[in-house]
Amino acid sequence: MVPSFTAKTLEGREVKLADFRGKPVLLAFWGQSVGYSTYDFQMLRELQASHGAAGRLAILGCNMDADRAEAARFAQSQRMTWSQVYLGDGNQTTIPGMFGINGNPGCVLIDAEGRLASAPLRGSSIRNVVNNAVAGD
């Protein structure tokens, strides 16, 4: 089982990881300060359109920048329509490290029961792992 955490959305609303139990959750750790991949964002937009909109997957963007307002502007400019939480400066927050994300962007999949279902993912492996997990449900 993965450890739960609580964070605030970019708009300031509290979100708990446990709120998403019952469906797979893709945690997408990102930040302008830690680097990012527009290809990874494209994978996330595709997954949101195909699985997120249908309720088969929850995507939770986890921002690791020092400036919440700038992170919100950037998320909007990149058309990130899934939920976004603000973790704070990537050098200060411990949450990414709980999932094997250390100073770089990446995604991890958590299954519907709350177990870690992947190692850190990048690029097309994000789509492959999520599609396989959703197909198995």
N, C-alpha and C positions, 0 to 999 in steps of 0.2 A: 504494500500500500504506500502511496506517495504521501508525504506530509502535506497537510492542508496549510493554506496561508490566506490572509486577508489583505486586500489592497484597495485603493481608491481608483475609480475610473479617471480618465483625463478631465472629466467634468466634475469630479469630487464625490461621486456616489460610491459607497462601500460595496465590494464584491468579495465573496468567499469562493475559493476553489470548490468547496463542497457543494455550492449551489448548483453546480453542473453535473453532479452525480446522476447516473442513469443513461448517459450517452458519452461516446468518446469525446475527449477534450484535447485539442491541439494547442499547446502553449507555444506562442511565437515570441521569443525574446529578440528585441531589436532596439536600436538606438542609432542616432546619427553619430554619436560620440564613439560608438564601438564598431562602427562600420555596418553596412547593410547591403543587401543584394536586391536590385530591382527584379531579378529573376525569381528570387524567393517570394517577394511580394506578389508577383504574377501567379505563382503557384497557390498562394493563400487566397487571392481573389477568385481563382478557378474553383478551389475547394469550397469557398463560401457560397459561390453561385450554385454549385452542384450538390453539396451535402449540407452546408450550413443553412441555406434558405429552406431546405426541406426538413430541417429539424433532426437530421441524422448525425450531426457533428456540431460541437461548439468550438469556436476558435476564440482564444483569448490572447490578444496582443499584450505583451509585457514590456513596456518601455523602460529603458535604462539611461535616459539622458538627465542632465542636471536641471534643465528648464522645462517645466510642465507645459507652459503656454506654447513654447516652440515645438515641443513634441506633438501637441494637439494640432497645430497648424500643419506640420509635416504629415501626420497621419491623414488629415483631410486631403492634402495635396496628392497623396499616394492612393486615394480612394480605398482606404481601409475601413470597410463598412462593418466589420465585426467588432466586438467589444474590445476596448483598450483599457488597460490599467497602467498606472504610473508607479514604478518601483523606486524611482529616484536614481541618483548617480550610480552607474554600474560599478564604481569602485567602492561604494558604500553599502549597497544592498547584498544580502546573503541569499536571497531567493533563487537567483539563477544557478548558483553553485549547488543547491539542493538537487538540481536536475542535471548536473554535469555540464552546465553552460558556464564557462569561465572566461569572461572578458571578450567574448565574441558573440555575434548573433547566432541564432539557431532555434530549432523547434524540437519539442518532445511530445509524444502522444501518450495520453493517459486513457486507459480503457474505461468502459462504462461502470466498472466496479471500483475504480479508483486506483488501479495498479499501473505502474509505469510500463508502457508497451513498446517503447523504442529508446534507442540511444539518441543523442543529439543528431538532428537531421538538417540537411541543406539541399537546395536545388530540387531536382526531379525526384529525389528519394522522399521528399515530403509528400508529394502526390502519390507515389507508389505505396508507401506504408499506410497512408490514410485510406486510399481506395481499397487495399487488401483488408484493412480492419473493418471498414464499413460494409464491405461485401460479405464478411464473415458473420455479421450480426443477423 
